[in-house]
Amino acid sequence: MSGVAVQKMADRVAELMEQRLRVRGDNLSEKLRRGARLLPRKVRKNALYLAEVSSTAHVPMMQARLDHERISDAYDVCVQYLKPLGAGARRRALMLDMLRGLWGAALATLVLVFVVLVWRGLI
Protein backbone atom coordinates (compact mmCIF):
# COMPACT_ATOMS: atom_id res chain seq x y z
CA MET A 1 0.00 0.00 0.00
CA SER A 2 1.55 3.25 -1.07
CA GLY A 3 1.35 6.63 0.57
CA VAL A 4 -1.02 7.76 -2.17
CA ALA A 5 -3.48 4.97 -1.33
CA VAL A 6 -3.41 5.86 2.35
CA GLN A 7 -3.96 9.52 1.49
CA LYS A 8 -6.92 8.60 -0.72
CA MET A 9 -8.41 6.61 2.16
CA ALA A 10 -8.01 9.59 4.49
CA ASP A 11 -9.53 11.91 1.88
CA ARG A 12 -12.53 9.59 1.47
CA VAL A 13 -13.14 9.52 5.25
CA ALA A 14 -12.79 13.32 5.35
CA GLU A 15 -15.30 13.66 2.50
CA LEU A 16 -17.79 11.39 4.28
CA MET A 17 -17.36 13.39 7.50
CA GLU A 18 -18.19 16.55 5.62
CA GLN A 19 -21.26 15.00 4.00
CA ARG A 20 -22.65 13.20 7.03
CA LEU A 21 -21.55 15.38 9.95
CA ARG A 22 -21.24 18.73 8.11
CA VAL A 23 -17.73 19.30 9.48
CA ARG A 24 -15.56 21.74 7.54
CA GLY A 25 -11.81 21.61 7.08
CA ASP A 26 -9.07 21.04 4.55
CA ASN A 27 -8.01 17.54 5.53
CA LEU A 28 -8.95 14.72 7.87
CA SER A 29 -6.89 16.07 10.76
CA GLU A 30 -8.70 19.42 10.72
CA LYS A 31 -12.10 17.80 10.40
CA LEU A 32 -11.33 15.52 13.32
CA ARG A 33 -10.14 18.47 15.38
CA ARG A 34 -13.48 20.17 14.79
CA GLY A 35 -15.85 17.23 14.83
CA ALA A 36 -14.27 14.30 16.67
CA ARG A 37 -16.81 14.62 19.48
CA LEU A 38 -19.55 13.71 17.00
CA LEU A 39 -18.06 10.28 16.39
CA PRO A 40 -18.32 7.20 18.61
CA ARG A 41 -15.12 6.29 20.46
CA LYS A 42 -14.21 3.34 18.22
CA VAL A 43 -14.68 5.34 15.01
CA ARG A 44 -12.88 8.37 16.44
CA LYS A 45 -9.88 6.24 17.46
CA ASN A 46 -9.65 4.67 14.01
CA ALA A 47 -10.08 8.01 12.24
CA LEU A 48 -7.34 9.55 14.37
CA TYR A 49 -5.06 6.63 13.50
CA LEU A 50 -5.86 7.05 9.79
CA ALA A 51 -5.13 10.79 9.98
CA GLU A 52 -1.83 10.15 11.77
CA VAL A 53 -0.76 7.53 9.24
CA SER A 54 -1.79 9.64 6.25
CA SER A 55 0.39 12.49 7.42
CA THR A 56 3.48 10.25 7.56
CA ALA A 57 2.72 7.82 4.72
CA HIS A 58 4.38 9.96 2.06
CA VAL A 59 7.80 9.55 3.75
CA PRO A 60 9.58 6.61 2.06
CA MET A 61 11.17 5.29 5.26
CA MET A 62 7.82 5.25 7.03
CA GLN A 63 6.10 3.26 4.27
CA ALA A 64 7.98 0.14 5.33
CA ARG A 65 6.69 0.53 8.88
CA LEU A 66 3.02 0.92 7.97
CA ASP A 67 0.62 -1.68 9.31
CA HIS A 68 -1.44 -2.19 6.16
CA GLU A 69 -3.98 -4.46 7.82
CA ARG A 70 -4.68 -1.98 10.62
CA ILE A 71 -4.95 0.87 8.12
CA SER A 72 -7.45 -1.13 6.09
CA ASP A 73 -9.44 -2.05 9.20
CA ALA A 74 -9.49 1.57 10.39
CA TYR A 75 -10.71 2.72 6.98
CA ASP A 76 -13.44 0.06 6.93
CA VAL A 77 -14.69 1.03 10.41
CA CYS A 78 -14.82 4.71 9.48
CA VAL A 79 -16.57 4.15 6.15
CA GLN A 80 -19.10 1.73 7.68
CA TYR A 81 -20.13 4.37 10.22
CA LEU A 82 -20.01 7.37 7.91
CA LYS A 83 -21.53 5.96 4.74
CA PRO A 84 -24.71 7.83 3.91
CA LEU A 85 -28.07 6.36 4.79
CA GLY A 86 -30.59 5.68 2.07
CA ALA A 87 -33.77 7.75 1.77
CA GLY A 88 -35.94 4.99 3.26
CA ALA A 89 -33.69 4.49 6.25
CA ARG A 90 -33.51 8.25 6.80
CA ARG A 91 -37.34 8.50 6.79
CA ARG A 92 -37.63 5.53 9.15
CA ALA A 93 -35.12 7.09 11.53
CA LEU A 94 -37.02 10.39 11.46
CA MET A 95 -40.33 8.65 12.18
CA LEU A 96 -38.81 6.68 15.06
CA ASP A 97 -37.37 9.86 16.55
CA MET A 98 -40.78 11.56 16.32
CA LEU A 99 -42.54 8.56 17.86
CA ARG A 100 -40.02 8.43 20.71
CA GLY A 101 -40.65 12.11 21.42
CA LEU A 102 -44.42 11.65 21.39
CA TRP A 103 -44.17 8.58 23.61
CA GLY A 104 -42.00 10.46 26.08
CA ALA A 105 -44.38 13.41 26.20
CA ALA A 106 -47.41 11.14 26.67
CA LEU A 107 -45.68 9.22 29.46
CA ALA A 108 -44.65 12.43 31.23
CA THR A 109 -48.22 13.74 30.98
CA LEU A 110 -49.69 10.52 32.41
CA VAL A 111 -47.24 10.55 35.32
CA LEU A 112 -48.05 14.20 36.02
CA VAL A 113 -51.82 13.52 35.98
CA PHE A 114 -51.34 10.54 38.30
CA VAL A 115 -49.25 12.63 40.73
CA VAL A 116 -51.86 15.41 40.77
CA LEU A 117 -54.69 12.92 41.40
CA VAL A 118 -52.75 11.33 44.28
CA TRP A 119 -51.84 14.75 45.68
CA ARG A 120 -55.50 15.84 45.69
CA GLY A 121 -56.57 12.59 47.32
CA LEU A 122 -58.72 11.32 44.46
CA ILE A 123 -56.78 8.06 44.22
Buried (B, 14 or more C-beta within 10 A) or exposed (E): BEBEBBBEBBEBBBEBBBEBBEBEBEBBBBBBEBBBEBBEEEBBBBBBBBBBBBBBBEEEEEBEEBEEEEBBBBBEBBBEBBEEEEEEEEEEEEEEEEEEEEEEEEEEEEEEEEEEEEEEEEE
